């Protein structure tokens, strides 16, 4: 479940931040794990991460940590590195979208 993933991933992220204060850390993971971590860091209910946070494949996020427990999201879901012709933009299967969103990214 999402809560189980968060329980495993969040302590690892916190430990990385503690061990590397002031340094840049790269975290690469599945978009669900990233959204669960962001939900926890930003104070959202992780059980609703699909409805609160959209994440494109291979999107970039930047989180600034003042310390291991205080975080600020400074870049979210950035896809500026995608090929301008659209060739590198993967299609997102509609079945993977939250039931609350249609393919145009608007509420039903």
N, C-alpha and C positions, 0 to 999 in steps of 0.2 A: 504494500500500500504506500501511498504518498508519505504518510507519517513515518513509516518504517524507513523509507529512503532518506527522509529528512534526518531521522535519528542517527543514521549511519554517516551521512555526508556532512552535516553541519559541524560536528565535533572535529572532523578532519580539516575543514576550512578554518575554523577558529584556531586550531593548533598551528596551521601554516602561518596565519597572520601573527600569532604570538611569537613564533620562531623567527620571523622575518620582518620585524618592524621597520616601516619606512621603505621597504623594498617592493618591487613589482612582482606579482605572483600571477602566473597563467593557470587558469582552471579550464579544462576542456571536458565536456560531459554531454550527455543527452539533454535535449531541451527541457524535458520534464524535470530532471534533477536541477538544472539551472533555475527554472521557475520556482521550484520548491525552496531552494536556497534563498532566492530573492524574496519570496513571500515571507520567510522567517526573518530575514534581515530587515525588511521594511515594515514588519508588524502586521502583515496580512494573514488571514486564516489560511494555512497551507491546504486545507481541504478544498478550497475554492480557487486554487492556483490556475486552473484551466479557464476560469471565467474572468479572473483579474489580470492576468498577464499573458500576452501573446508573444510568441518567440518564433522568429523565422529560422529555418535551418542555417547553420553556420553564422548566425548573427553575433555581433560583438556587444558585450556589456562591460562597463567599467564601474567598479565599486571602490570607493575610497574609504579606508578604515582609519578612523582616528585612533582606535585601539581595537582589541579583539572583539569587543561587543558593540561598538558604535560605528555604524556604516552609513554611507551616503551613496546613492546611485547617481552617477554623473553621466553615464551613457547607457542607453537601453535599446536593444533590438536594432542596432545599426547594421545596415546592409550595404553601405557605400562601397564596399569592396567587391560587390557583385559585378559581373561583366555588364557594361553599359548596354550592350546589344541584347541582353537578357538571356544569353546562352548559358550562363552559370547559375541562373536562378532555378532551383529545383521546384517542381510542381508539388503542391501540398495536397495530398488526398483529402477529399471532402470529409471522409469518415473520421479523420483525425481532428477536425475542428470541433470546438465546444458546441454543444447543442444550442447555445445562446447566440452564436455568431453565424452569419451566412458567409458565402465566399467573398463578399465585398468588404467584410470586416465591420458590418453594422449589425446592430441588434435586430433580432426578429420581432 
